[in-house]
């Protein structure tokens, strides 16, 4: 894997340890080879502590597996970093991200139409059938320059989530058809 991917994975692990109170992770300097990760994650601590409190109340879930069948028989799989089911009308999906520059941070509108976030929002609706909308968020930690985190969120109404899920199915159908045409010997 690329160094940036390894850095992102390391930051995810540290963030999860904070939320789940694992490995005595408190983001303090320990001189154990992970201090550079802690320095990146530290500005996100207020968000992580809020998530921890929801987990402690039994309504928050970390690294939730998503497996949803698509209409063409394929299965969409993913892992939701944080799912908050405390409010049955507006569940929350947070995705922890790392990036080297603020220019790559998604806006509210970009989150609203992002395929990954729409899929996660659909999963939240399936788990919270009374939902009228889902709050989706990116908890972004900068990996270069001064330590900084930015939390961007938006509530997507259920009707937009269902329209997004239809779009995801349409894309999967197109991909399957393209693969079939490119490899006719494979069959349907």
KOLMAR-92218 format. One line per 4 residues: number of its first residue (from 1); their letters; for each residue x, y, z of N, C-alpha, C, O. Coordinates in Angstrom, 2 decimals. Example, Ala and Ser with C-alpha at 12.3 -4.5 7.8 and 13.67 -1.06 7.14 Angstrom:
% KOLMAR-92218
1	AS	13.19:-5.69:7.80:12.30:-4.50:7.80:13.20:-3.30:7.80:14.24:-3.32:8.46 | 12.85:-2.25:7.08:13.67:-1.06:7.14:12.90:0.03:7.87:13.41:1.14:8.04
% end
This chain:
% KOLMAR-92218
1	XXXX	0.82:-1.21:0.00:0.00:0.00:0.00:0.86:1.26:0.00:2.00:1.26:0.46 | 0.28:2.32:-0.51:0.97:3.61:-0.54:1.14:4.13:0.88:0.35:3.81:1.77 | 2.18:4.95:1.10:2.37:5.54:2.44:1.15:6.33:2.92:0.83:6.30:4.11 | 0.45:7.03:2.01:-0.73:7.79:2.42:-1.84:6.86:2.91:-2.56:7.19:3.85
5	XXXX	-1.98:5.69:2.27:-3.00:4.72:2.70:-2.63:4.15:4.08:-3.51:3.98:4.93 | -1.37:3.86:4.28:-0.93:3.35:5.59:-1.15:4.39:6.68:-1.55:4.05:7.80 | -0.89:5.65:6.35:-1.11:6.73:7.31:-2.60:6.83:7.66:-2.96:6.96:8.83 | -3.45:6.77:6.65:-4.89:6.82:6.88:-5.37:5.66:7.73:-6.18:5.84:8.64
9	XXXX	-4.88:4.46:7.44:-5.26:3.28:8.23:-4.81:3.43:9.68:-5.55:3.09:10.60 | -3.60:3.93:9.87:-3.09:4.13:11.22:-3.92:5.14:12.00:-4.20:4.93:13.18 | -4.31:6.22:11.34:-5.13:7.24:12.00:-6.51:6.69:12.34:-7.05:6.97:13.40 | -7.08:5.89:11.43:-8.37:5.24:11.70:-8.27:4.37:12.95:-9.16:4.40:13.81
13	XXXX	-7.21:3.61:13.04:-7.04:2.71:14.19:-6.95:3.50:15.49:-7.58:3.14:16.49 | -6.18:4.58:15.48:-6.04:5.41:16.69:-7.40:6.03:17.04:-7.78:6.04:18.21 | -8.12:6.54:16.04:-9.44:7.14:16.29:-10.39:6.11:16.89:-11.11:6.41:17.85 | -10.41:4.92:16.34:-11.29:3.86:16.87:-10.90:3.51:18.31:-11.77:3.30:19.15
17	XXXX	-9.61:3.46:18.58:-9.16:3.16:19.95:-9.66:4.22:20.93:-10.03:3.89:22.06 | -9.66:5.47:20.51:-10.17:6.54:21.38:-11.66:6.33:21.62:-12.12:6.37:22.77 | -12.42:6.12:20.55:-13.88:5.96:20.68:-14.22:4.76:21.56:-15.11:4.84:22.42 | -13.53:3.66:21.35:-13.86:2.42:22.05:-13.08:2.24:23.36:-13.22:1.22:24.03
21	XXXX	-12.26:3.24:23.72:-11.45:3.18:24.93:-10.59:1.91:24.97:-10.52:1.22:25.98 | -9.95:1.64:23.85:-9.08:0.47:23.72:-7.62:0.88:23.83:-7.26:2.01:23.50 | -6.80:-0.02:24.27:-5.35:0.16:24.31:-4.93:1.42:25.08:-3.89:2.00:24.80 | -5.75:1.82:26.05:-5.46:3.01:26.86:-5.16:4.23:26.00:-4.36:5.08:26.40
25	XXXX	-5.78:4.31:24.83:-5.49:5.42:23.91:-6.14:6.71:24.40:-7.37:6.82:24.49 | -5.29:7.69:24.70:-5.76:9.00:25.14:-5.10:10.13:24.33:-5.26:11.30:24.66 | -4.37:9.76:23.29:-3.67:10.67:22.38:-2.48:11.37:23.03:-1.95:12.33:22.47 | -2.05:10.90:24.20:-0.87:11.46:24.85:0.39:10.98:24.12:0.39:9.93:23.48
29	XXXX	1.46:11.77:24.22:2.74:11.38:23.63:3.31:10.20:24.42:3.39:10.25:25.65 | 3.70:9.14:23.70:4.20:7.93:24.36:5.55:7.46:23.84:6.16:6.57:24.43 | 6.00:8.02:22.76:7.27:7.62:22.15:7.28:6.12:21.81:8.25:5.41:22.08 | 6.16:5.67:21.22:6.03:4.26:20.87:5.89:4.04:19.36:5.48:2.97:18.92
33	XXXX	6.22:5.06:18.58:6.12:4.93:17.13:4.77:5.38:16.57:4.61:5.42:15.35 | 3.81:5.71:17.42:2.49:6.14:16.95:2.22:7.62:17.23:1.12:8.11:16.95 | 3.20:8.33:17.77:2.95:9.72:18.13:2.60:10.59:16.93:1.82:11.53:17.05 | 3.17:10.28:15.75:2.82:11.06:14.55:1.34:10.85:14.20:0.70:11.77:13.70
37	XXXX	0.80:9.66:14.45:-0.63:9.40:14.20:-1.49:10.15:15.22:-2.50:10.75:14.86 | -1.07:10.10:16.47:-1.82:10.80:17.53:-1.87:12.31:17.26:-2.89:12.95:17.51 | -0.78:12.86:16.74:-0.74:14.29:16.45:-1.75:14.66:15.37:-2.35:15.73:15.41 | -1.94:13.77:14.39:-2.91:14.00:13.32:-4.34:13.88:13.85:-5.21:14.68:13.49
41	XXXX	-4.57:12.90:14.72:-5.92:12.61:15.23:-6.34:13.58:16.33:-7.53:13.85:16.49 | -5.38:14.11:17.08:-5.68:14.94:18.26:-6.70:16.06:18.01:-7.58:16.26:18.84 | -6.62:16.82:16.90:-7.61:17.89:16.70:-9.05:17.38:16.54:-9.99:18.15:16.71 | -9.21:16.10:16.23:-10.56:15.52:16.09:-11.10:15.00:17.41:-12.19:14.43:17.45
45	XXXX	-10.35:15.18:18.49:-10.74:14.61:19.78:-12.16:15.00:20.23:-12.88:14.12:20.70 | -12.61:16.24:20.10:-13.98:16.55:20.53:-15.04:15.68:19.83:-15.99:15.23:20.46 | -14.86:15.46:18.53:-15.80:14.60:17.79:-15.70:13.17:18.28:-16.72:12.51:18.47 | -14.49:12.67:18.48:-14.30:11.28:18.92:-14.88:11.06:20.32:-15.46:10.01:20.59
49	XXXX	-14.73:12.05:21.20:-15.29:11.92:22.55:-16.82:11.94:22.52:-17.47:11.25:23.30 | -17.40:12.74:21.62:-18.86:12.73:21.46:-19.31:11.35:20.98:-20.30:10.82:21.48 | -18.58:10.79:20.03:-18.92:9.45:19.53:-18.76:8.41:20.64:-19.58:7.50:20.75 | -17.73:8.54:21.43:-17.52:7.61:22.56:-18.72:7.63:23.50:-19.18:6.57:23.94
53	XXXX	-19.23:8.82:23.81:-20.37:8.95:24.72:-21.60:8.23:24.15:-22.34:7.60:24.89 | -21.81:8.34:22.85:-22.94:7.66:22.22:-22.76:6.15:22.29:-23.71:5.41:22.54 | -21.53:5.68:22.07:-21.24:4.24:22.18:-21.50:3.78:23.61:-22.09:2.72:23.83 | -21.07:4.56:24.59:-21.27:4.20:25.99:-22.75:4.10:26.35:-23.13:3.32:27.22
57	XXXX	-23.58:4.90:25.68:-25.03:4.84:25.93:-25.69:3.69:25.16:-26.90:3.49:25.26 | -24.89:2.95:24.40:-25.41:1.79:23.67:-26.09:2.11:22.36:-26.76:1.25:21.79 | -25.94:3.33:21.86:-26.61:3.73:20.63:-25.64:4.01:19.48:-26.07:4.31:18.36 | -24.35:3.93:19.76:-23.34:4.18:18.74:-22.60:2.91:18.40:-22.35:2.07:19.26
61	XXXX	-22.24:2.78:17.13:-21.57:1.57:16.66:-20.38:1.96:15.80:-20.46:2.87:14.98 | -19.27:1.28:16.01:-18.02:1.58:15.32:-17.67:0.45:14.36:-17.80:-0.73:14.70 | -17.24:0.82:13.16:-16.83:-0.15:12.13:-17.93:-1.18:11.87:-17.71:-2.39:11.97 | -19.10:-0.67:11.53:-20.26:-1.52:11.25:-20.17:-2.03:9.81:-19.97:-1.25:8.87
65	XXXX	-20.31:-3.33:9.65:-20.28:-3.91:8.31:-21.61:-3.67:7.60:-22.69:-3.82:8.18 | -21.49:-3.28:6.35:-22.66:-3.08:5.50:-22.60:-4.09:4.36:-21.58:-4.21:3.69 | -23.68:-4.82:4.15:-23.81:-5.74:3.01:-25.23:-5.60:2.50:-26.18:-6.08:3.13 | -25.39:-4.95:1.37:-26.72:-4.73:0.81:-26.78:-5.27:-0.62:-25.96:-4.92:-1.47
69	XXXX	-27.76:-6.13:-0.86:-27.94:-6.68:-2.19:-28.44:-5.62:-3.16:-29.28:-4.78:-2.82 | -27.92:-5.68:-4.36:-28.36:-4.80:-5.43:-29.33:-5.58:-6.33:-29.37:-6.81:-6.28 | -30.10:-4.87:-7.13:-31.13:-5.55:-7.92:-30.55:-6.51:-8.97:-31.26:-7.39:-9.44 | -29.25:-6.35:-9.34:-28.66:-7.23:-10.33:-27.98:-8.45:-9.70:-27.30:-9.22:-10.38
73	XXXX	-28.18:-8.63:-8.40:-27.63:-9.80:-7.72:-26.27:-9.55:-7.05:-25.84:-10.35:-6.22 | -25.62:-8.45:-7.40:-24.35:-8.13:-6.74:-24.64:-7.64:-5.32:-25.76:-7.26:-5.00 | -23.61:-7.64:-4.50:-23.73:-7.17:-3.12:-22.77:-6.01:-2.92:-21.59:-6.11:-3.25 | -23.28:-4.91:-2.40:-22.45:-3.75:-2.07:-22.00:-3.91:-0.62:-22.82:-4.02:0.29
77	XXXX	-20.69:-3.92:-0.43:-20.13:-4.08:0.91:-19.37:-2.84:1.31:-18.80:-2.14:0.46 | -19.36:-2.57:2.59:-18.60:-1.45:3.12:-18.52:-1.53:4.63:-19.11:-2.42:5.25 | -17.77:-0.60:5.21:-17.66:-0.51:6.67:-17.92:0.94:7.05:-17.25:1.85:6.59 | -18.90:1.12:7.90:-19.25:2.46:8.37:-18.42:2.75:9.62:-18.48:1.99:10.59
81	XXXX	-17.64:3.83:9.59:-16.76:4.15:10.72:-17.54:4.37:12.00:-17.17:3.87:13.06 | -18.64:5.14:11.91:-19.44:5.41:13.11:-20.89:5.57:12.71:-21.23:6.38:11.85 | -21.76:4.79:13.35:-23.20:4.86:13.12:-23.88:5.17:14.44:-23.74:4.43:15.42 | -24.62:6.27:14.46:-25.31:6.73:15.66:-26.82:6.53:15.44:-27.42:7.18:14.59
85	XXXX	-27.41:5.64:16.23:-28.85:5.36:16.12:-29.63:5.95:17.29:-30.76:5.53:17.56 | -29.04:6.91:17.99:-29.68:7.50:19.16:-30.99:8.21:18.80:-31.98:8.10:19.54 | -31.01:8.93:17.70:-32.22:9.61:17.26:-32.82:8.77:16.13:-32.29:8.77:15.02 | -33.92:8.05:16.39:-34.49:7.17:15.36:-35.01:7.92:14.14:-35.18:7.32:13.07
89	XXXX	-35.27:9.22:14.28:-35.75:10.02:13.14:-34.61:10.53:12.26:-34.78:10.71:11.06 | -33.44:10.76:12.88:-32.28:11.25:12.12:-31.02:10.53:12.60:-30.24:11.09:13.38 | -30.82:9.29:12.14:-29.57:8.62:12.50:-28.39:9.36:11.86:-28.56:10.21:10.99 | -27.20:9.02:12.31:-25.99:9.73:11.88:-24.94:8.73:11.41:-24.72:7.70:12.04
93	XXXX	-24.31:9.05:10.30:-23.21:8.25:9.75:-22.00:9.16:9.64:-22.03:10.16:8.93 | -20.92:8.82:10.35:-19.68:9.60:10.25:-18.60:8.75:9.60:-18.46:7.56:9.91 | -17.86:9.36:8.72:-16.75:8.69:8.04:-15.47:9.45:8.38:-15.36:10.64:8.07 | -14.52:8.79:9.00:-13.24:9.41:9.33:-12.37:9.41:8.08:-12.20:8.38:7.43
97	XXXX	-11.82:10.55:7.75:-10.99:10.71:6.56:-9.68:11.39:6.93:-9.62:12.18:7.88 | -8.65:11.08:6.17:-7.39:11.82:6.27:-7.09:12.38:4.89:-7.40:11.76:3.87 | -6.49:13.55:4.87:-6.10:14.17:3.61:-4.91:15.08:3.84:-4.69:15.57:4.95 | -4.14:15.29:2.79:-2.96:16.13:2.90:-3.29:17.61:2.74:-2.48:18.47:3.11
101	XXXX	-4.46:17.94:2.20:-4.79:19.33:1.93:-6.29:19.58:2.11:-7.12:18.73:1.79 | -6.61:20.76:2.60:-8.02:21.14:2.79:-8.77:21.21:1.47:-10.00:21.14:1.46 | -8.06:21.35:0.37:-8.74:21.44:-0.93:-9.51:20.16:-1.26:-10.40:20.18:-2.10 | -9.17:19.04:-0.61:-9.83:17.77:-0.88:-11.01:17.50:0.05:-11.68:16.47:-0.09
105	XXXX	-11.27:18.40:0.98:-12.39:18.20:1.91:-13.70:18.47:1.18:-13.85:19.50:0.52 | -14.63:17.54:1.30:-15.90:17.67:0.61:-16.80:18.70:1.30:-16.80:18.85:2.52 | -17.57:19.40:0.47:-18.56:20.37:0.96:-19.83:19.61:1.37:-19.94:18.41:1.13 | -20.76:20.32:1.98:-22.04:19.71:2.33:-22.74:19.16:1.09:-23.27:18.06:1.11
109	XXXX	-22.72:19.94:0.01:-23.38:19.49:-1.22:-22.69:18.26:-1.81:-23.36:17.35:-2.30 | -21.37:18.22:-1.75:-20.65:17.03:-2.24:-20.97:15.81:-1.38:-21.11:14.70:-1.91 | -21.09:16.00:-0.06:-21.47:14.88:0.81:-22.86:14.38:0.45:-23.11:13.17:0.44 | -23.75:15.29:0.16:-25.15:14.96:-0.13:-25.28:14.06:-1.36:-26.22:13.27:-1.44
113	XXXX	-24.36:14.16:-2.30:-24.45:13.39:-3.55:-23.36:12.33:-3.68:-23.27:11.65:-4.70 | -22.53:12.19:-2.66:-21.42:11.23:-2.69:-21.96:9.80:-2.63:-22.74:9.47:-1.74 | -21.53:8.96:-3.56:-22.04:7.58:-3.65:-21.79:6.81:-2.34:-22.69:6.13:-1.85 | -20.60:6.92:-1.79:-20.29:6.21:-0.54:-21.22:6.65:0.58:-21.77:5.82:1.30
117	XXXX	-21.40:7.96:0.74:-22.24:8.46:1.82:-23.72:8.14:1.59:-24.45:7.90:2.55 | -24.16:8.14:0.34:-25.54:7.74:0.04:-25.76:6.26:0.38:-26.81:5.89:0.92 | -24.78:5.42:0.07:-24.89:3.99:0.42:-24.95:3.82:1.93:-25.76:3.05:2.44 | -24.09:4.53:2.65:-24.10:4.44:4.11:-25.41:4.99:4.69:-25.94:4.45:5.66
121	XXXX	-25.91:6.07:4.09:-27.18:6.63:4.55:-28.32:5.63:4.33:-29.21:5.50:5.17 | -28.27:4.91:3.21:-29.28:3.89:2.94:-29.21:2.79:4.01:-30.24:2.31:4.48 | -28.02:2.40:4.37:-27.85:1.40:5.43:-28.44:1.91:6.74:-29.10:1.16:7.46 | -28.22:3.18:7.05:-28.78:3.76:8.28:-30.30:3.73:8.24:-30.94:3.43:9.25
125	XXXX	-30.90:4.05:7.10:-32.36:4.01:6.96:-32.88:2.59:7.15:-33.92:2.38:7.77 | -32.15:1.61:6.63:-32.57:0.21:6.81:-32.53:-0.19:8.27:-33.33:-1.02:8.71 | -31.61:0.38:9.03:-31.48:0.05:10.46:-32.36:0.93:11.34:-32.60:0.61:12.51 | -32.85:2.05:10.78:-33.70:2.98:11.53:-34.91:3.31:10.66:-34.96:4.38:10.05
129	XXXX	-35.88:2.40:10.60:-37.00:2.57:9.66:-37.88:3.79:9.90:-38.67:4.14:9.02 | -37.78:4.44:11.05:-38.57:5.65:11.31:-37.87:6.92:10.83:-38.40:8.02:10.99 | -36.70:6.76:10.26:-35.90:7.92:9.86:-36.61:8.77:8.80:-37.23:8.25:7.88 | -36.50:10.07:8.97:-36.98:11.03:7.97:-35.81:11.59:7.17:-35.99:12.18:6.11
133	XXXX	-34.62:11.40:7.71:-33.39:11.84:7.06:-32.22:11.23:7.79:-32.37:10.69:8.89 | -31.04:11.33:7.19:-29.82:10.81:7.81:-28.77:11.91:7.77:-28.52:12.52:6.73 | -28.15:12.14:8.92:-27.03:13.09:8.99:-25.79:12.32:8.56:-25.41:11.34:9.20 | -25.15:12.77:7.48:-23.89:12.17:7.03:-22.78:13.18:7.27:-22.99:14.39:7.10
137	XXXX	-21.62:12.69:7.65:-20.53:13.60:7.98:-19.17:13.01:7.63:-18.97:11.80:7.68 | -18.27:13.89:7.30:-16.86:13.54:7.18:-16.13:14.21:8.32:-16.24:15.42:8.53 | -15.39:13.42:9.06:-14.53:13.91:10.13:-13.11:13.85:9.55:-12.46:12.80:9.58 | -12.64:14.97:9.01:-11.40:14.99:8.24:-10.24:15.48:9.11:-10.33:16.49:9.79
141	XXXX	-9.14:14.72:9.05:-7.92:15.06:9.77:-6.81:15.33:8.75:-6.53:14.49:7.89 | -6.18:16.49:8.85:-5.12:16.85:7.92:-3.82:16.17:8.29:-3.43:16.13:9.46 | -3.14:15.63:7.28:-1.90:14.89:7.52:-0.65:15.72:7.27:0.45:15.29:7.60 | -0.81:16.92:6.70:0.33:17.80:6.45:0.04:19.18:7.02:-1.11:19.60:7.13
145	XXXX	1.11:19.87:7.39:0.96:21.21:7.94:0.51:21.16:9.39:0.62:20.12:10.04 | 0.01:22.28:9.87:-0.45:22.32:11.27:-1.58:21.32:11.50:-2.44:21.13:10.64 | -1.57:20.69:12.66:-2.61:19.71:12.99:-3.96:20.40:12.98:-4.15:21.43:13.62 | -4.91:19.81:12.25:-6.22:20.43:12.10:-7.23:19.35:11.72:-6.91:18.41:10.99
149	XXXX	-8.44:19.50:12.22:-9.54:18.61:11.84:-10.72:19.47:11.43:-10.91:20.57:11.93 | -11.50:18.93:10.52:-12.71:19.63:10.11:-13.85:18.62:10.00:-13.72:17.56:9.39 | -14.97:18.97:10.60:-16.16:18.13:10.61:-17.21:18.80:9.73:-17.67:19.90:10.03 | -17.60:18.13:8.66:-18.61:18.66:7.75:-19.78:17.70:7.74:-19.59:16.49:7.57
153	XXXX	-21.00:18.22:7.92:-22.15:17.34:7.92:-23.33:17.97:7.19:-23.38:19.18:6.97 | -24.26:17.11:6.81:-25.48:17.54:6.16:-26.53:16.45:6.40:-26.20:15.27:6.47 | -27.79:16.85:6.52:-28.87:15.88:6.65:-29.47:15.65:5.26:-29.88:16.59:4.58 | -29.50:14.38:4.87:-30.09:14.01:3.57:-31.49:13.45:3.84:-31.63:12.49:4.59
157	XXXX	-32.52:14.03:3.23:-33.88:13.49:3.40:-33.98:12.07:2.83:-33.27:11.72:1.89 | -34.86:11.27:3.42:-35.02:9.88:3.01:-35.32:9.75:1.52:-34.79:8.85:0.87 | -36.14:10.63:0.97:-36.46:10.51:-0.47:-35.20:10.65:-1.33:-35.07:9.98:-2.35 | -34.27:11.53:-0.92:-33.01:11.67:-1.66:-32.13:10.44:-1.48:-31.41:10.05:-2.40
161	XXXX	-32.18:9.84:-0.31:-31.41:8.62:-0.05:-31.92:7.49:-0.94:-31.12:6.76:-1.54 | -33.23:7.34:-1.04:-33.80:6.29:-1.90:-33.47:6.56:-3.37:-33.18:5.63:-4.12 | -33.52:7.82:-3.79:-33.13:8.16:-5.16:-31.65:7.85:-5.39:-31.27:7.39:-6.46 | -30.82:8.12:-4.38:-29.40:7.80:-4.47:-29.16:6.31:-4.57:-28.29:5.86:-5.30
165	XXXX	-29.95:5.52:-3.81:-29.80:4.06:-3.87:-30.20:3.54:-5.25:-29.58:2.62:-5.77 | -31.23:4.14:-5.85:-31.61:3.77:-7.22:-30.47:4.09:-8.17:-30.16:3.29:-9.06 | -29.84:5.25:-7.99:-28.69:5.62:-8.84:-27.54:4.64:-8.67:-26.88:4.29:-9.65 | -27.28:4.21:-7.45:-26.23:3.22:-7.19:-26.55:1.92:-7.93:-25.66:1.32:-8.54
169	XXXX	-27.80:1.49:-7.90:-28.21:0.29:-8.62:-28.03:0.48:-10.12:-27.58:-0.44:-10.81 | -28.37:1.66:-10.64:-28.20:1.94:-12.07:-26.73:1.84:-12.46:-26.39:1.27:-13.49 | -25.86:2.40:-11.64:-24.41:2.35:-11.91:-23.92:0.91:-11.89:-23.13:0.50:-12.75 | -24.38:0.13:-10.91:-23.97:-1.28:-10.82:-24.45:-2.06:-12.03:-23.74:-2.93:-12.54
173	XXXX	-25.66:-1.76:-12.51:-26.17:-2.41:-13.72:-25.29:-2.08:-14.92:-24.94:-2.96:-15.71 | -24.93:-0.80:-15.05:-24.05:-0.38:-16.15:-22.70:-1.08:-16.08:-22.18:-1.54:-17.10 | -22.15:-1.16:-14.89:-20.84:-1.80:-14.72:-20.93:-3.28:-15.09:-20.04:-3.81:-15.76 | -21.99:-3.93:-14.66:-22.14:-5.37:-14.97:-22.30:-5.56:-16.47:-21.71:-6.48:-17.04
177	XXXX	-23.07:-4.71:-17.12:-23.27:-4.81:-18.57:-21.96:-4.54:-19.31:-21.64:-5.23:-20.28 | -21.20:-3.54:-18.87:-19.91:-3.24:-19.49:-18.96:-4.43:-19.35:-18.25:-4.77:-20.29 | -18.94:-5.05:-18.19:-18.08:-6.21:-17.97:-18.51:-7.37:-18.86:-17.67:-8.10:-19.37 | -19.82:-7.54:-19.06:-20.33:-8.62:-19.90:-19.92:-8.41:-21.35:-19.51:-9.34:-22.04
181	XXXX	-20.03:-7.16:-21.82:-19.66:-6.84:-23.20:-18.16:-7.01:-23.40:-17.73:-7.52:-24.43 | -17.37:-6.57:-22.43:-15.91:-6.66:-22.52:-15.43:-8.10:-22.45:-14.35:-8.41:-22.95 | -16.21:-8.97:-21.86:-15.81:-10.35:-21.67:-16.98:-11.29:-21.98:-17.52:-11.91:-21.07 | -17.38:-11.39:-23.26:-18.58:-12.16:-23.60:-18.49:-13.64:-23.22:-19.52:-14.28:-23.00
185	XXXX	-17.29:-14.19:-23.15:-17.14:-15.60:-22.81:-17.57:-15.89:-21.37:-17.90:-17.02:-21.03 | -17.56:-14.84:-20.53:-17.93:-15.01:-19.13:-19.42:-15.30:-18.95:-19.82:-15.87:-17.94 | -20.24:-14.90:-19.95:-21.68:-15.14:-19.84:-22.35:-14.13:-18.94:-21.71:-13.19:-18.46 | -23.66:-14.31:-18.72:-24.41:-13.33:-17.93:-24.07:-13.32:-16.45:-24.64:-12.53:-15.69
% end
